[in-house]
């Protein structure tokens, strides 16, 4: 891939166009209901909508009052009601109840439902079943992509993970294909597409169908290569504790649509402050990808630099002071405010992580990743469960143990499951069923160890029975094969080497030098080889329907790349973490590349597991 001496990474494309298109389409849909109207907005659409069209914009287009959808009788007195909702059965039934309630009261109103990002067949079926199909007009707001920063775009579909990977509901695959089609039409054509995962393959095929139907226009490309990555290719990474600053802020304060609300414990006042976290925040942009151990020293230095800048005022004449006030003072005050908030956030993170014996927790995780002192790690997990430290944290450690050990020994599985249910409630039996179905918390079957299975596969290879071979690989699908993958791809750096977190040498710094995220390592390896050639053993172990379109026969590419060829779009289907984004940014800096991350949602271990809780 890139050799030392690469020039700086190219600038990212201008993704503000995505916002403008979304806003213009929403305004068009609102104007289809002329006159004053009240707008009901589904709760999880409020934050994304605020990034696209604020209240002032909506008021300019005759939206009188705004309400949050709360699934109870409405108080609106308007004669026109507009509902901006997700294509969910429960919400469509609620809208139907509103219409039927008005009909029963003899009240006539006009109703419009705008589905975001698209309408599903089941929505029309519910409206028809409830007897209101002819009373409402429906439309779709094709709001597929929300730019959160210059290199992060979210589809804001947290339900994608559970519905696709656990429930097998593939409705959202078409949405991912539509999002790709939009990106291709605005920033393509893409020269290469690589994919790993069944969902990735379906999303690619959905996009290709759209491409064949649409008119092809030749234009200068802004993005060269695209990766489509299924979340189930790598469950280990999102289950590891985040230690980069942005990841910790998300874990503790929850970043929503690129902004965070810092409470009184951070602001040192009785007020909460909402802060946009992006590259425009000069303080945040410099610490977002840093390991947390480096953040305080940076903030201290930044505070000293700011003080020096303020001190320049001394000894200035009137003209110099005038220039300073007009050109620098406002910027310094803004930087000072942000610096104060990030110092407060860092102190709050320190307090919370110290309380939870964070160092001991990280030590246990690193033991599991390295495969050392596993019995001690199990004892720690048992203690964690018996102390009822955290239901989700205990589950996370159990899943990490299972994934790194390719399943638990039957006696360990039964003992830990029993302890968990006694501690947190037997209603979590369904959660264990969900985790087993996904392959993240499983019991090793007697005699079916990885070695035995590999010998079976080897026999099938010798017999040249291709059909049976596929079946054998399918039976391996729920095995994580983490140890073998770790060795093959050097995911765990050698522990005898001193790792300097201030000057990281590889992507492992995002986990204190203990682990390189599998998802990011696969992207790196495919880019180096210009395809999957040489990674056959790895693809056999992940068994995730890998594909490559537009790539050469393998091997590194020669010649100088254009700027567009050095812009790589990585689309995570099922969510990605801020740790993975930090790792890709590091890889981009090292190789002279610019990575753009597109994800169905930003996730972390808590949100990933909460999506699987069933009780």
ABEGO torsion letter per residue (X at the ends): XBBBGBBBBBBBBBAAAAAAAAAAAAAAAAAABBEBBBBBBBAAAAAAAAAABBAAAAAAAGBABBBBBAGBBBABABABBBBBBBBBAAAAAAAAAAAAAAAAAGBBBBBBBBBOABBBAAAAAAAAAAGAAAABBBBBBBBABBBABAABBBAGBAAAAAAAAAAGBAAAAAAAAAAAAAAAAAAOBBABBBBBEAAAAAAAAAAAAAAAABBBBBBBBABABBBBBBAAABAAAAABBBABAAAAAAAAAEBBGGBBBBBAAAAGBABBBBBBBBAABAAAAAAAABBAAAAAAAAAAAAAAAAAAAAAABGBBAAAAAAAAAAAAAAAAAAAAAAAAAAAAAAAAAAAAAAAGAAAAAAAAAAAAAGBGAAAAAAAAAAAAAAGABAAAAAAAAAAAAAAAGEBBAAAAAAAAAAAAAAAEAAAAAAAAAAAAAGABBBBBBGABAAAAAAAAAAAAAAGBAAAAAAAAAAAAABAGAAAAAAAAGABBBAABBBBAABBABAAAAAGGABBBAAAAAAAAAAAAGEABGAAAAAAAAGAGBBBBGBBAEEBBBEBBBAAAABBBBBBBGEBBAAAAAAAAAAAAAAGBBBBBBBABBBBAAAAAAAABBX
